[in-house]
Structure formats: C-alpha cells, structure tokens
Amino acid sequence: TILITPYGDGDLTAGTHTDPNNPVEGMYYVKWTVTDDQPITACKRIVVSVARWGVNRTPEASVTIVTPQSGG
C-alpha cells in the first residue's frame, strides 16, 4: 500500500518506519526508510526492505521508489 500512500501522509515522513502488520505470514518483517528531497527537491526516496525472522535482520529483498510531490 506504500505505492498509493499520499505524499504528505505520516507514513512518508523522513526516517525509518515498520509495518504494523509485522510479522507478515509469521516470519517476514517489512520496513521502509524515507529520505526527503532525494534524488531532487520535492521528491521522496523510499527504500522498502523485507527480512525474515526480525525487522533488523539482513534484508532478503528491497526495492527503491521515488515519488514526486504533485500540485503547485
């Protein structure tokens, strides 16, 4: 659902966030890290990571999303 989260939503404030549904399917932990103004001003870089057996374990997979602020 992070792909449809509005730009100004609290889940997209700068910093690291953890999925309130952790652990997903009993073993997968999802977290995302938001960086403001990256790679350019008025964008957010979001790195979503999934790890097994703990939120701070080495991620098994990750994806980077960049979302621009819309409007004027």
PDB file with SEQRES, HELIX, SHEET and CRYST1 records, atoms N, CA, C and O in Angstrom:
SEQRES   1 A   72  THR ILE LEU ILE THR PRO TYR GLY ASP GLY ASP LEU THR          
SEQRES   2 A   72  ALA GLY THR HIS THR ASP PRO ASN ASN PRO VAL GLU GLY          
SEQRES   3 A   72  MET TYR TYR VAL LYS TRP THR VAL THR ASP ASP GLN PRO          
SEQRES   4 A   72  ILE THR ALA CYS LYS ARG ILE VAL VAL SER VAL ALA ARG          
SEQRES   5 A   72  TRP GLY VAL ASN ARG THR PRO GLU ALA SER VAL THR ILE          
SEQRES   6 A   72  VAL THR PRO GLN SER GLY GLY                                  
HELIX    1 AA1 ILE A    2  ILE A    4  5                                   3    
HELIX    2 AA2 GLY A   10  LEU A   12  5                                   3    
SHEET    1 AA1 4 GLY A  15  THR A  18  0                                        
SHEET    2 AA1 4 TYR A  28  ASP A  36 -1                                        
SHEET    3 AA1 4 CYS A  43  ARG A  52 -1                                        
SHEET    4 AA1 4 ALA A  61  PRO A  68 -1                                        
CRYST1    1.000    1.000    1.000  90.00  90.00  90.00 P 1           1          
ATOM      1  N   THR A   1       0.801  -1.200   0.000  1.00  0.00           N  
ATOM      2  CA  THR A   1       0.000   0.000   0.000  1.00  0.00           C  
ATOM      3  C   THR A   1       0.850   1.274   0.000  1.00  0.00           C  
ATOM      4  O   THR A   1       0.315   2.372  -0.150  1.00  0.00           O  
ATOM      5  N   ILE A   2       2.148   1.139   0.164  1.00  0.00           N  
ATOM      6  CA  ILE A   2       3.013   2.320   0.183  1.00  0.00           C  
ATOM      7  C   ILE A   2       2.953   3.054  -1.159  1.00  0.00           C  
ATOM      8  O   ILE A   2       3.166   4.265  -1.207  1.00  0.00           O  
ATOM      9  N   LEU A   3       2.669   2.342  -2.235  1.00  0.00           N  
ATOM     10  CA  LEU A   3       2.610   2.966  -3.560  1.00  0.00           C  
ATOM     11  C   LEU A   3       1.430   3.917  -3.718  1.00  0.00           C  
ATOM     12  O   LEU A   3       1.467   4.804  -4.571  1.00  0.00           O  
ATOM     13  N   ILE A   4       0.385   3.749  -2.914  1.00  0.00           N  
ATOM     14  CA  ILE A   4      -0.786   4.626  -3.018  1.00  0.00           C  
ATOM     15  C   ILE A   4      -0.898   5.564  -1.821  1.00  0.00           C  
ATOM     16  O   ILE A   4      -1.913   6.243  -1.661  1.00  0.00           O  
ATOM     17  N   THR A   5       0.117   5.609  -0.991  1.00  0.00           N  
ATOM     18  CA  THR A   5       0.106   6.484   0.176  1.00  0.00           C  
ATOM     19  C   THR A   5       0.319   7.931  -0.278  1.00  0.00           C  
ATOM     20  O   THR A   5       1.250   8.206  -1.034  1.00  0.00           O  
ATOM     21  N   PRO A   6      -0.536   8.861   0.174  1.00  0.00           N  
ATOM     22  CA  PRO A   6      -0.369  10.268  -0.213  1.00  0.00           C  
ATOM     23  C   PRO A   6       0.979  10.835   0.241  1.00  0.00           C  
ATOM     24  O   PRO A   6       1.509  10.448   1.283  1.00  0.00           O  
ATOM     25  N   TYR A   7       1.514  11.740  -0.543  1.00  0.00           N  
ATOM     26  CA  TYR A   7       2.835  12.336  -0.306  1.00  0.00           C  
ATOM     27  C   TYR A   7       2.988  12.887   1.119  1.00  0.00           C  
ATOM     28  O   TYR A   7       4.044  12.723   1.730  1.00  0.00           O  
ATOM     29  N   GLY A   8       1.962  13.528   1.644  1.00  0.00           N  
ATOM     30  CA  GLY A   8       2.041  14.146   2.962  1.00  0.00           C  
ATOM     31  C   GLY A   8       1.648  13.246   4.122  1.00  0.00           C  
ATOM     32  O   GLY A   8       1.596  13.714   5.259  1.00  0.00           O  
ATOM     33  N   ASP A   9       1.371  11.982   3.879  1.00  0.00           N  
ATOM     34  CA  ASP A   9       0.968  11.039   4.926  1.00  0.00           C  
ATOM     35  C   ASP A   9       2.099  10.813   5.923  1.00  0.00           C  
ATOM     36  O   ASP A   9       3.271  10.855   5.552  1.00  0.00           O  
ATOM     37  N   GLY A  10       1.758  10.576   7.169  1.00  0.00           N  
ATOM     38  CA  GLY A  10       2.750  10.324   8.210  1.00  0.00           C  
ATOM     39  C   GLY A  10       3.651   9.132   7.932  1.00  0.00           C  
ATOM     40  O   GLY A  10       4.781   9.085   8.419  1.00  0.00           O  
ATOM     41  N   ASP A  11       3.168   8.166   7.156  1.00  0.00           N  
ATOM     42  CA  ASP A  11       3.997   7.012   6.797  1.00  0.00           C  
ATOM     43  C   ASP A  11       5.116   7.379   5.837  1.00  0.00           C  
ATOM     44  O   ASP A  11       6.011   6.571   5.589  1.00  0.00           O  
ATOM     45  N   LEU A  12       5.072   8.602   5.289  1.00  0.00           N  
ATOM     46  CA  LEU A  12       6.118   9.045   4.375  1.00  0.00           C  
ATOM     47  C   LEU A  12       6.937  10.199   4.937  1.00  0.00           C  
ATOM     48  O   LEU A  12       7.583  10.928   4.185  1.00  0.00           O  
ATOM     49  N   THR A  13       6.913  10.367   6.261  1.00  0.00           N  
ATOM     50  CA  THR A  13       7.813  11.344   6.871  1.00  0.00           C  
ATOM     51  C   THR A  13       9.222  10.759   6.857  1.00  0.00           C  
ATOM     52  O   THR A  13       9.396   9.540   6.855  1.00  0.00           O  
ATOM     53  N   ALA A  14      10.222  11.636   6.847  1.00  0.00           N  
ATOM     54  CA  ALA A  14      11.615  11.174   6.808  1.00  0.00           C  
ATOM     55  C   ALA A  14      11.906  10.280   8.009  1.00  0.00           C  
ATOM     56  O   ALA A  14      11.487  10.562   9.132  1.00  0.00           O  
ATOM     57  N   GLY A  15      12.636   9.193   7.743  1.00  0.00           N  
ATOM     58  CA  GLY A  15      13.019   8.258   8.797  1.00  0.00           C  
ATOM     59  C   GLY A  15      12.647   6.835   8.438  1.00  0.00           C  
ATOM     60  O   GLY A  15      12.230   6.549   7.315  1.00  0.00           O  
ATOM     61  N   THR A  16      12.804   5.948   9.405  1.00  0.00           N  
ATOM     62  CA  THR A  16      12.520   4.528   9.206  1.00  0.00           C  
ATOM     63  C   THR A  16      11.196   4.171   9.857  1.00  0.00           C  
ATOM     64  O   THR A  16      10.914   4.576  10.985  1.00  0.00           O  
ATOM     65  N   HIS A  17      10.389   3.410   9.136  1.00  0.00           N  
ATOM     66  CA  HIS A  17       9.064   3.005   9.587  1.00  0.00           C  
ATOM     67  C   HIS A  17       8.963   1.477   9.513  1.00  0.00           C  
ATOM     68  O   HIS A  17       9.577   0.854   8.647  1.00  0.00           O  
ATOM     69  N   THR A  18       8.200   0.888  10.408  1.00  0.00           N  
ATOM     70  CA  THR A  18       7.962  -0.555  10.348  1.00  0.00           C  
ATOM     71  C   THR A  18       6.480  -0.807  10.111  1.00  0.00           C  
ATOM     72  O   THR A  18       5.620  -0.056  10.572  1.00  0.00           O  
ATOM     73  N   ASP A  19       6.206  -1.873   9.388  1.00  0.00           N  
ATOM     74  CA  ASP A  19       4.835  -2.245   9.062  1.00  0.00           C  
ATOM     75  C   ASP A  19       4.114  -2.678  10.337  1.00  0.00           C  
ATOM     76  O   ASP A  19       4.613  -3.550  11.049  1.00  0.00           O  
ATOM     77  N   PRO A  20       2.954  -2.095  10.645  1.00  0.00           N  
ATOM     78  CA  PRO A  20       2.227  -2.503  11.843  1.00  0.00           C  
ATOM     79  C   PRO A  20       1.702  -3.936  11.764  1.00  0.00           C  
ATOM     80  O   PRO A  20       1.284  -4.498  12.776  1.00  0.00           O  
ATOM     81  N   ASN A  21       1.720  -4.528  10.572  1.00  0.00           N  
ATOM     82  CA  ASN A  21       1.264  -5.912  10.397  1.00  0.00           C  
ATOM     83  C   ASN A  21       2.389  -6.934  10.568  1.00  0.00           C  
ATOM     84  O   ASN A  21       2.170  -8.127  10.359  1.00  0.00           O  
ATOM     85  N   ASN A  22       3.587  -6.486  10.944  1.00  0.00           N  
ATOM     86  CA  ASN A  22       4.703  -7.421  11.162  1.00  0.00           C  
ATOM     87  C   ASN A  22       4.380  -8.368  12.299  1.00  0.00           C  
ATOM     88  O   ASN A  22       3.744  -7.958  13.269  1.00  0.00           O  
ATOM     89  N   PRO A  23       4.794  -9.615  12.212  1.00  0.00           N  
ATOM     90  CA  PRO A  23       5.389 -10.277  11.054  1.00  0.00           C  
ATOM     91  C   PRO A  23       4.308 -10.707  10.065  1.00  0.00           C  
ATOM     92  O   PRO A  23       3.259 -11.217  10.458  1.00  0.00           O  
ATOM     93  N   VAL A  24       4.575 -10.497   8.796  1.00  0.00           N  
ATOM     94  CA  VAL A  24       3.677 -10.915   7.725  1.00  0.00           C  
ATOM     95  C   VAL A  24       3.880 -12.406   7.509  1.00  0.00           C  
ATOM     96  O   VAL A  24       5.011 -12.875   7.377  1.00  0.00           O  
ATOM     97  N   GLU A  25       2.786 -13.142   7.473  1.00  0.00           N  
ATOM     98  CA  GLU A  25       2.812 -14.599   7.327  1.00  0.00           C  
ATOM     99  C   GLU A  25       3.687 -15.266   8.379  1.00  0.00           C  
ATOM    100  O   GLU A  25       4.237 -16.343   8.148  1.00  0.00           O  
ATOM    101  N   GLY A  26       3.814 -14.620   9.539  1.00  0.00           N  
ATOM    102  CA  GLY A  26       4.513 -15.224  10.666  1.00  0.00           C  
ATOM    103  C   GLY A  26       6.025 -15.138  10.643  1.00  0.00           C  
ATOM    104  O   GLY A  26       6.663 -15.511  11.628  1.00  0.00           O  
ATOM    105  N   MET A  27       6.636 -14.656   9.550  1.00  0.00           N  
ATOM    106  CA  MET A  27       8.092 -14.620   9.531  1.00  0.00           C  
ATOM    107  C   MET A  27       8.713 -13.454   8.777  1.00  0.00           C  
ATOM    108  O   MET A  27       9.913 -13.222   8.917  1.00  0.00           O  
ATOM    109  N   TYR A  28       7.949 -12.714   7.985  1.00  0.00           N  
ATOM    110  CA  TYR A  28       8.506 -11.633   7.172  1.00  0.00           C  
ATOM    111  C   TYR A  28       8.268 -10.281   7.837  1.00  0.00           C  
ATOM    112  O   TYR A  28       7.154  -9.962   8.253  1.00  0.00           O  
ATOM    113  N   TYR A  29       9.331  -9.503   7.926  1.00  0.00           N  
ATOM    114  CA  TYR A  29       9.270  -8.186   8.548  1.00  0.00           C  
ATOM    115  C   TYR A  29       9.552  -7.128   7.484  1.00  0.00           C  
ATOM    116  O   TYR A  29      10.565  -7.180   6.786  1.00  0.00           O  
ATOM    117  N   VAL A  30       8.645  -6.179   7.379  1.00  0.00           N  
ATOM    118  CA  VAL A  30       8.737  -5.130   6.365  1.00  0.00           C  
ATOM    119  C   VAL A  30       9.038  -3.802   7.056  1.00  0.00           C  
ATOM    120  O   VAL A  30       8.423  -3.460   8.065  1.00  0.00           O  
ATOM    121  N   LYS A  31       9.993  -3.062   6.496  1.00  0.00           N  
ATOM    122  CA  LYS A  31      10.260  -1.706   6.962  1.00  0.00           C  
ATOM    123  C   LYS A  31      10.595  -0.854   5.753  1.00  0.00           C  
ATOM    124  O   LYS A  31      10.977  -1.369   4.702  1.00  0.00           O  
ATOM    125  N   TRP A  32      10.447   0.462   5.912  1.00  0.00           N  
ATOM    126  CA  TRP A  32      10.813   1.365   4.827  1.00  0.00           C  
ATOM    127  C   TRP A  32      11.478   2.593   5.410  1.00  0.00           C  
ATOM    128  O   TRP A  32      11.156   3.046   6.509  1.00  0.00           O  
ATOM    129  N   THR A  33      12.416   3.115   4.642  1.00  0.00           N  
ATOM    130  CA  THR A  33      13.166   4.306   5.031  1.00  0.00           C  
ATOM    131  C   THR A  33      12.888   5.396   4.008  1.00  0.00           C  
ATOM    132  O   THR A  33      13.049   5.198   2.803  1.00  0.00           O  
ATOM    133  N   VAL A  34      12.464   6.560   4.516  1.00  0.00           N  
ATOM    134  CA  VAL A  34      12.106   7.690   3.663  1.00  0.00           C  
ATOM    135  C   VAL A  34      13.171   8.773   3.806  1.00  0.00           C  
ATOM    136  O   VAL A  34      13.561   9.133   4.917  1.00  0.00           O  
ATOM    137  N   THR A  35      13.634   9.285   2.673  1.00  0.00           N  
ATOM    138  CA  THR A  35      14.575  10.400   2.642  1.00  0.00           C  
ATOM    139  C   THR A  35      13.944  11.513   1.817  1.00  0.00           C  
ATOM    140  O   THR A  35      13.612  11.310   0.650  1.00  0.00           O  
ATOM    141  N   ASP A  36      13.775  12.692   2.420  1.00  0.00           N  
ATOM    142  CA  ASP A  36      13.191  13.836   1.720  1.00  0.00           C  
ATOM    143  C   ASP A  36      14.184  14.448   0.736  1.00  0.00           C  
ATOM    144  O   ASP A  36      15.400  14.369   0.911  1.00  0.00           O  
ATOM    145  N   ASP A  37      13.624  15.058  -0.301  1.00  0.00           N  
ATOM    146  CA  ASP A  37      14.392  15.800  -1.308  1.00  0.00           C  
ATOM    147  C   ASP A  37      15.492  14.972  -1.962  1.00  0.00           C  
ATOM    148  O   ASP A  37      16.595  15.462  -2.206  1.00  0.00           O  
ATOM    149  N   GLN A  38      15.176  13.709  -2.241  1.00  0.00           N  
ATOM    150  CA  GLN A  38      16.105  12.818  -2.930  1.00  0.00           C  
ATOM    151  C   GLN A  38      15.373  12.088  -4.037  1.00  0.00           C  
ATOM    152  O   GLN A  38      14.271  11.604  -3.780  1.00  0.00           O  
ATOM    153  N   PRO A  39      15.869  11.975  -5.183  1.00  0.00           N  
ATOM    154  CA  PRO A  39      17.163  12.444  -5.650  1.00  0.00           C  
ATOM    155  C   PRO A  39      17.195  13.926  -5.995  1.00  0.00           C  
ATOM    156  O   PRO A  39      18.265  14.485  -6.238  1.00  0.00           O  
ATOM    157  N   ILE A  40      16.009  14.575  -6.017  1.00  0.00           N  
ATOM    158  CA  ILE A  40      15.947  16.020  -6.259  1.00  0.00           C  
ATOM    159  C   ILE A  40      14.925  16.628  -5.301  1.00  0.00           C  
ATOM    160  O   ILE A  40      14.171  15.905  -4.650  1.00  0.00           O  
ATOM    161  N   THR A  41      14.902  17.954  -5.219  1.00  0.00           N  
ATOM    162  CA  THR A  41      13.954  18.660  -4.374  1.00  0.00           C  
ATOM    163  C   THR A  41      12.518  18.276  -4.735  1.00  0.00           C  
ATOM    164  O   THR A  41      12.196  18.048  -5.901  1.00  0.00           O  
ATOM    165  N   ALA A  42      11.664  18.211  -3.710  1.00  0.00           N  
ATOM    166  CA  ALA A  42      10.238  17.897  -3.858  1.00  0.00           C  
ATOM    167  C   ALA A  42       9.989  16.452  -4.286  1.00  0.00           C  
ATOM    168  O   ALA A  42       8.962  16.147  -4.893  1.00  0.00           O  
ATOM    169  N   CYS A  43      10.926  15.571  -3.968  1.00  0.00           N  
ATOM    170  CA  CYS A  43      10.754  14.129  -4.163  1.00  0.00           C  
ATOM    171  C   CYS A  43      11.096  13.423  -2.858  1.00  0.00           C  
ATOM    172  O   CYS A  43      11.794  13.971  -2.005  1.00  0.00           O  
ATOM    173  N   LYS A  44      10.604  12.223  -2.717  1.00  0.00           N  
ATOM    174  CA  LYS A  44      10.969  11.370  -1.579  1.00  0.00           C  
ATOM    175  C   LYS A  44      11.516  10.059  -2.129  1.00  0.00           C  
ATOM    176  O   LYS A  44      10.941   9.466  -3.041  1.00  0.00           O  
ATOM    177  N   ARG A  45      12.637   9.615  -1.560  1.00  0.00           N  
ATOM    178  CA  ARG A  45      13.166   8.288  -1.889  1.00  0.00           C  
ATOM    179  C   ARG A  45      12.714   7.360  -0.773  1.00  0.00           C  
ATOM    180  O   ARG A  45      12.923   7.643   0.407  1.00  0.00           O  
ATOM    181  N   ILE A  46      12.094   6.253  -1.155  1.00  0.00           N  
ATOM    182  CA  ILE A  46      11.583   5.283  -0.202  1.00  0.00           C  
ATOM    183  C   ILE A  46      12.230   3.940  -0.517  1.00  0.00           C  
ATOM    184  O   ILE A  46      12.087   3.417  -1.622  1.00  0.00           O  
ATOM    185  N   VAL A  47      12.935   3.393   0.449  1.00  0.00           N  
ATOM    186  CA  VAL A  47      13.551   2.081   0.286  1.00  0.00           C  
ATOM    187  C   VAL A  47      12.778   1.106   1.171  1.00  0.00           C  
ATOM    188  O   VAL A  47      12.807   1.210   2.397  1.00  0.00           O  
ATOM    189  N   VAL A  48      12.088   0.160   0.539  1.00  0.00           N  
ATOM    190  CA  VAL A  48      11.301  -0.844   1.249  1.00  0.00           C  
ATOM    191  C   VAL A  48      12.140  -2.113   1.342  1.00  0.00           C  
ATOM    192  O   VAL A  48      12.649  -2.604   0.334  1.00  0.00           O  
ATOM    193  N   SER A  49      12.282  -2.643   2.559  1.00  0.00           N  
ATOM    194  CA  SER A  49      13.089  -3.848   2.780  1.00  0.00           C  
ATOM    195  C   SER A  49      12.252  -4.914   3.464  1.00  0.00           C  
ATOM    196  O   SER A  49      11.388  -4.616   4.288  1.00  0.00           O  
ATOM    197  N   VAL A  50      12.527  -6.175   3.105  1.00  0.00           N  
ATOM    198  CA  VAL A  50      11.851  -7.314   3.717  1.00  0.00           C  
ATOM    199  C   VAL A  50      12.912  -8.269   4.240  1.00  0.00           C  
ATOM    200  O   VAL A  50      13.826  -8.662   3.516  1.00  0.00           O  
ATOM    201  N   ALA A  51      12.778  -8.633   5.507  1.00  0.00           N  
ATOM    202  CA  ALA A  51      13.715  -9.574   6.130  1.00  0.00           C  
ATOM    203  C   ALA A  51      12.919 -10.701   6.788  1.00  0.00           C  
ATOM    204  O   ALA A  51      11.762 -10.526   7.168  1.00  0.00           O  
ATOM    205  N   ARG A  52      13.561 -11.849   6.910  1.00  0.00           N  
ATOM    206  CA  ARG A  52      12.931 -12.970   7.625  1.00  0.00           C  
ATOM    207  C   ARG A  52      13.400 -12.979   9.061  1.00  0.00           C  
ATOM    208  O   ARG A  52      14.562 -12.695   9.352  1.00  0.00           O  
ATOM    209  N   TRP A  53      12.483 -13.310   9.960  1.00  0.00           N  
ATOM    210  CA  TRP A  53      12.742 -13.593  11.362  1.00  0.00           C  
ATOM    211  C   TRP A  53      13.113 -12.384  12.212  1.00  0.00           C  
ATOM    212  O   TRP A  53      13.476 -12.562  13.375  1.00  0.00           O  
ATOM    213  N   GLY A  54      13.041 -11.169  11.690  1.00  0.00           N  
ATOM    214  CA  GLY A  54      13.280  -9.995  12.526  1.00  0.00           C  
ATOM    215  C   GLY A  54      13.450  -8.751  11.683  1.00  0.00           C  
ATOM    216  O   GLY A  54      14.047  -8.795  10.607  1.00  0.00           O  
ATOM    217  N   VAL A  55      12.920  -7.631  12.174  1.00  0.00           N  
ATOM    218  CA  VAL A  55      12.929  -6.396  11.406  1.00  0.00           C  
ATOM    219  C   VAL A  55      14.344  -5.867  11.184  1.00  0.00           C  
ATOM    220  O   VAL A  55      14.582  -5.166  10.200  1.00  0.00           O  
ATOM    221  N   ASN A  56      15.277  -6.179  12.062  1.00  0.00           N  
ATOM    222  CA  ASN A  56      16.645  -5.674  11.926  1.00  0.00           C  
ATOM    223  C   ASN A  56      17.610  -6.682  11.316  1.00  0.00           C  
ATOM    224  O   ASN A  56      18.820  -6.457  11.302  1.00  0.00           O  
ATOM    225  N   ARG A  57      17.082  -7.784  10.818  1.00  0.00           N  
ATOM    226  CA  ARG A  57      17.934  -8.776  10.145  1.00  0.00           C  
ATOM    227  C   ARG A  57      18.317  -8.266   8.754  1.00  0.00           C  
ATOM    228  O   ARG A  57      17.736  -7.304   8.252  1.00  0.00           O  
ATOM    229  N   THR A  58      19.293  -8.920   8.148  1.00  0.00           N  
ATOM    230  CA  THR A  58      19.705  -8.550   6.792  1.00  0.00           C  
ATOM    231  C   THR A  58      18.529  -8.759   5.841  1.00  0.00           C  
ATOM    232  O   THR A  58      17.928  -9.834   5.827  1.00  0.00           O  
ATOM    233  N   PRO A  59      18.192  -7.733   5.039  1.00  0.00           N  
ATOM    234  CA  PRO A  59      17.048  -7.877   4.128  1.00  0.00           C  
ATOM    235  C   PRO A  59      17.246  -8.982   3.096  1.00  0.00           C  
ATOM    236  O   PRO A  59      18.340  -9.177   2.567  1.00  0.00           O  
ATOM    237  N   GLU A  60      16.174  -9.688   2.828  1.00  0.00           N  
ATOM    238  CA  GLU A  60      16.151 -10.700   1.770  1.00  0.00           C  
ATOM    239  C   GLU A  60      15.885 -10.029   0.430  1.00  0.00           C  
ATOM    240  O   GLU A  60      16.325 -10.503  -0.617  1.00  0.00           O  
ATOM    241  N   ALA A  61      15.156  -8.913   0.483  1.00  0.00           N  
ATOM    242  CA  ALA A  61      14.809  -8.184  -0.739  1.00  0.00           C  
ATOM    243  C   ALA A  61      14.556  -6.728  -0.381  1.00  0.00           C  
ATOM    244  O   ALA A  61      14.158  -6.405   0.738  1.00  0.00           O  
ATOM    245  N   SER A  62      14.793  -5.857  -1.354  1.00  0.00           N  
ATOM    246  CA  SER A  62      14.464  -4.447  -1.160  1.00  0.00           C  
ATOM    247  C   SER A  62      14.148  -3.822  -2.509  1.00  0.00           C  
ATOM    248  O   SER A  62      14.579  -4.306  -3.555  1.00  0.00           O  
ATOM    249  N   VAL A  63      13.395  -2.748  -2.460  1.00  0.00           N  
ATOM    250  CA  VAL A  63      13.038  -2.007  -3.670  1.00  0.00           C  
ATOM    251  C   VAL A  63      13.102  -0.520  -3.321  1.00  0.00           C  
ATOM    252  O   VAL A  63      12.752  -0.112  -2.214  1.00  0.00           O  
ATOM    253  N   THR A  64      13.552   0.270  -4.278  1.00  0.00           N  
ATOM    254  CA  THR A  64      13.635   1.728  -4.093  1.00  0.00           C  
ATOM    255  C   THR A  64      12.574   2.381  -4.966  1.00  0.00           C  
ATOM    256  O   THR A  64      12.446   2.080  -6.152  1.00  0.00           O  
ATOM    257  N   ILE A  65      11.818   3.280  -4.350  1.00  0.00           N  
ATOM    258  CA  ILE A  65      10.748   4.017  -5.023  1.00  0.00           C  
ATOM    259  C   ILE A  65      11.058   5.496  -4.882  1.00  0.00           C  
ATOM    260  O   ILE A  65      11.477   5.938  -3.812  1.00  0.00           O  
ATOM    261  N   VAL A  66      10.862   6.265  -5.935  1.00  0.00           N  
ATOM    262  CA  VAL A  66      10.973   7.724  -5.853  1.00  0.00           C  
ATOM    263  C   VAL A  66       9.609   8.287  -6.219  1.00  0.00           C  
ATOM    264  O   VAL A  66       9.053   7.964  -7.268  1.00  0.00           O  
ATOM    265  N   THR A  67       9.076   9.132  -5.343  1.00  0.00           N  
ATOM    266  CA  THR A  67       7.771   9.737  -5.600  1.00  0.00           C  
ATOM    267  C   THR A  67       7.887  11.251  -5.571  1.00  0.00           C  
ATOM    268  O   THR A  67       8.447  11.812  -4.629  1.00  0.00           O  
ATOM    269  N   PRO A  68       7.365  11.917  -6.590  1.00  0.00           N  
ATOM    270  CA  PRO A  68       7.409  13.383  -6.610  1.00  0.00           C  
ATOM    271  C   PRO A  68       6.198  13.979  -5.904  1.00  0.00           C  
ATOM    272  O   PRO A  68       5.138  13.356  -5.836  1.00  0.00           O  
ATOM    273  N   GLN A  69       6.359  15.175  -5.387  1.00  0.00           N  
ATOM    274  CA  GLN A  69       5.234  15.905  -4.833  1.00  0.00           C  
ATOM    275  C   GLN A  69       4.424  16.447  -6.006  1.00  0.00           C  
ATOM    276  O   GLN A  69       4.993  17.010  -6.941  1.00  0.00           O  
ATOM    277  N   SER A  70       3.110  16.284  -5.967  1.00  0.00           N  
ATOM    278  CA  SER A  70       2.288  16.768  -7.075  1.00  0.00           C  
ATOM    279  C   SER A  70       1.630  18.096  -6.687  1.00  0.00           C  
ATOM    280  O   SER A  70       1.626  18.476  -5.516  1.00  0.00           O  
ATOM    281  N   GLY A  71       1.104  18.762  -7.629  1.00  0.00           N  
ATOM    282  CA  GLY A  71       0.422  20.033  -7.376  1.00  0.00           C  
ATOM    283  C   GLY A  71       1.385  21.196  -7.463  1.00  0.00           C  
ATOM    284  O   GLY A  71       2.536  21.029  -7.867  1.00  0.00           O  
ATOM    285  N   GLY A  72       0.920  22.366  -7.088  1.00  0.00           N  
ATOM    286  CA  GLY A  72       1.750  23.535  -7.236  1.00  0.00           C  
ATOM    287  C   GLY A  72       1.845  24.375  -6.057  1.00  0.00           C  
ATOM    288  O   GLY A  72       2.530  25.398  -6.082  1.00  0.00           O  
TER     289      GLY A  72                                                      
END                                                                             
